[in-house]
Amino acid sequence: MPGLGSLASALYILNLPVDDAMVTGLATAAAAGITALADRHHSIPGESAEPS
């Protein structure tokens, strides 16, 4: 998984415009990934991660 440095380098090299929509999209994707990893880490095999 690329790190923030890799992303910054790609944006610089590709000279992509960075606007609020791009930052929001990246933050949303990062938060979703972190949440998925946390859910997987804290779940018990064979049980649902959703509270009942």
N, C-alpha and C positions, 0 to 999 in steps of 0.2 A: 504494500500500500504506500503510495507516495506521500511524503511529508509536506509540511507547509512550505519548506524551502524549495522543494521541487515545483510546487505550484507557482510560487512567486517567480522562480526562474523561467518557467514556461510562459507566464504572462508577460514577463519582460522580453524574452526572446521573440515571442510571437507578436508583441506589441498590441495586445488586446486591450480594448478600453475596459476599465474597471469602474462600474457604476453601482448604484445601490442595489439594483436587481441582481447583479452577479454576486455581490457580497452576501445578500440575503439567501440566494440559492445555495451558495457554498456553505453558509452557516447552517442552513436547514439540512443539507445532506450530511454534514459532519455530525450534527446533533442526532439525526436518525441512526447513523452508524454507531455512535457511542451508546445510544439507547439500546440498540439491538445487541451489542456486545454485552452490555450490563445485564440485560434480560437473560441472555444465554448463560452468562456466568452465574447468575443467582438462581437459575431454575434447577429443579431436581429432575433428573432423567425419568421419563415416564409420567410426569405431572405437567399440567398446563402452567405457563408463566402468568396467566391471567388470574386475578383474584376472584374467588367465587362468592 
